[in-house]
Amino acid sequence: MTRDAKYSVLAFASGMVVFALLLLLELEGIDWAGLYRKWFGLALWTTLIFGALAYKYGRSLRGKCLLLFLAMLALHTVVLACYLYSVDKFPNVFFLFFSPLEGGAVAFVLSQWGGGRMSRRDRTDEQAR
């Protein structure tokens, strides 16, 4: 099995675990539109920001870069969880304003101190298709 196939299987299995968790919570009677909406917002924000960065820095996430990525993921989760304990939900424009700033800051840290390189497609590969 190639490395890309292993990553694909791992991503699919991770997605199935998340889906099973959401299904289990739904069966337990979680009110997604009410009280737990703020935690859904935290999960969605974290998935979008760190998922996109993991996709773009995928081949570079080894060693020091991976440790920095996981540390920033933990810091992001702790800070926003502490914030959500004190308020009812995120303000409407909170995500739109802070997510590009956070994504840029994490990308800067990964490229400057982690040695990560954003994976890009070569133009010759696109022209050959």
Protein Blocks (a to p, Z undefined) as FASTA:
>chain_A
ZZklmmmmmmmmmmmmmmmmmmmmmmnopafklmmmmmmmmmmmmmmmmmmmmmmmmmmm
ghjlmmmmmmmmmmmmmmmmmmmmmmmbdcfklmmmmmmmmmmmmmmmmmmmnopacddd
dfklmmmZZ
